[in-house]
Amino acid sequence: MQKSLSESGYDWASGRGALWRDKLDGMEALLAPVDMPLIEALALDLPCRIAEIACGGGGTTRAIAAAAPAGSEVTGFDISPDLVAAATARAGDVARFVEADVSTYRPDRPFDRLASRFGVMFFEDPAAAFANLRHWLAPGGRLAFAVWGPAAEVGFMAQLRATVASVMEVASADPDAPGPCRYGDPAKLIALLGAAGFEDTASRSVHCMLPVPGDTPEAAAAFLLASSSMAAPLADAPAELRERAHARLTEICSGHFEDGRVQMPARVEIVTAAG
Ligand SMILES: C[S@@+](CC[C@H](N)C(=O)[O-])C[C@H]1O[C@@H](n2cnc3c(N)ncnc32)[C@H](O)[C@@H]1O
């Protein structure tokens, strides 16, 4: 039986979306280094219609709008009403935003470009979702999706998991279930896109340093523990365990503290395809 969004643990349309909105400045600062390679992969050479899939608070949507040739139209789509409201308030008139489940929604007209930064790993039925998204892309169009590489190569996630696992039992992650590192092997995503009818699929590994919000290792550790779904098992744990996890993660963050901030390495895959 298929799981509902909330059963999968990623209730983006409600609780998880609101949590992301509450941490929006920090999350967008953490992920901003991914925007440039993603936008380069879109090959924005002429004015065009661009959709950002699962745009969250719209940080990437605004970056795309700033990089696109004059006359382009940029629209962000997200399932979370809280994030669509935040994105709309932040973007002014540079982009518009639509609340929609992109796995089933059909826009009135196709787009010339589809982009996504870490938004395509949460579909309950990926084959059906990508088949639907195939209808979003105009003939001759192009998509670029940024997904995380293998969990062990995404520093802040690996360190968080190790930290939480050092103070309590943590269930091992199902690599095929909805979750951030589901396409850590990009061949899985490439196969899904090919089966959905996309052509010329390819992936490129990008290695970047991500700035964890917080002026001190203590603050960076607190941000990570409060923001990531990896830390969810800790939320209901006794205070003593949470304090031990914070102390352990602070120690790890201290080892990555340079020039006044914590920076952690990450491998990101930029997957591209044509319509
Ligand atoms: C990890 S966040 C990334 C947000 C944003 N792209 C960014 O990089 O800041 C994942 C996003 O996917 C959205 N999302 C998940 N499933 C979705 C769906 N079926 N339709 C639309 N948005 C979805 C969530 O609401 C959330 O904003």
The ligand as an SDF file (V2000), in Angstrom:
LIG
                    3D

 27 29  0  0  0  0  0  0  0  0999 V2000
   14.1070   20.2750    1.1160 C   0  0  0  0  0  0  0  0  0  0  0  0
   12.8510   21.4300    0.7510 S   0  0  0  0  0  0  0  0  0  0  0  0
   13.6480   22.4240   -0.5150 C   0  0  0  0  0  0  0  0  0  0  0  0
   12.9590   23.7510   -0.7110 C   0  0  0  0  0  0  0  0  0  0  0  0
   13.6230   24.6590   -1.7490 C   0  0  0  0  0  0  0  0  0  0  0  0
   13.6270   24.0490   -3.0490 N   0  0  0  0  0  0  0  0  0  0  0  0
   15.0110   25.0350   -1.3190 C   0  0  0  0  0  0  0  0  0  0  0  0
   15.9800   24.4600   -1.8230 O   0  0  0  0  0  0  0  0  0  0  0  0
   15.1310   25.9000   -0.4310 O   0  0  0  0  0  0  0  0  0  0  0  0
   11.7280   20.4250   -0.1760 C   0  0  0  0  0  0  0  0  0  0  0  0
   10.5490   21.1900   -0.7360 C   0  0  0  0  0  0  0  0  0  0  0  0
    9.7610   20.3040   -1.5390 O   0  0  0  0  0  0  0  0  0  0  0  0
    8.4050   20.6590   -1.3660 C   0  0  0  0  0  0  0  0  0  0  0  0
    7.5880   19.5100   -1.8070 N   0  0  0  0  0  0  0  0  0  0  0  0
    7.6780   18.2300   -1.3830 C   0  0  0  0  0  0  0  0  0  0  0  0
    6.7970   17.4560   -2.0530 N   0  0  0  0  0  0  0  0  0  0  0  0
    6.1430   18.2770   -2.9330 C   0  0  0  0  0  0  0  0  0  0  0  0
    5.1260   18.0690   -3.9210 C   0  0  0  0  0  0  0  0  0  0  0  0
    4.6000   16.8510   -4.1410 N   0  0  0  0  0  0  0  0  0  0  0  0
    4.6830   19.1340   -4.6410 N   0  0  0  0  0  0  0  0  0  0  0  0
    5.2050   20.3780   -4.4150 C   0  0  0  0  0  0  0  0  0  0  0  0
    6.1750   20.6260   -3.5000 N   0  0  0  0  0  0  0  0  0  0  0  0
    6.6460   19.5900   -2.7710 C   0  0  0  0  0  0  0  0  0  0  0  0
    8.3160   20.9640    0.1170 C   0  0  0  0  0  0  0  0  0  0  0  0
    7.1620   21.6590    0.4950 O   0  0  0  0  0  0  0  0  0  0  0  0
    9.6120   21.7510    0.3130 C   0  0  0  0  0  0  0  0  0  0  0  0
    9.4220   23.1310    0.0930 O   0  0  0  0  0  0  0  0  0  0  0  0
  1  2  1  0
  2  3  1  0
  2 10  1  0
  3  4  1  0
  4  5  1  0
  5  6  1  0
  5  7  1  0
  7  8  2  0
  7  9  1  0
 10 11  1  0
 11 12  1  0
 11 26  1  0
 12 13  1  0
 13 14  1  0
 13 24  1  0
 14 15  1  0
 14 23  1  0
 15 16  2  0
 16 17  1  0
 17 18  1  0
 17 23  2  0
 18 19  1  0
 18 20  2  0
 20 21  1  0
 21 22  2  0
 22 23  1  0
 24 25  1  0
 24 26  1  0
 26 27  1  0
M  CHG  2   2   1   9  -1
M  END
$$$$
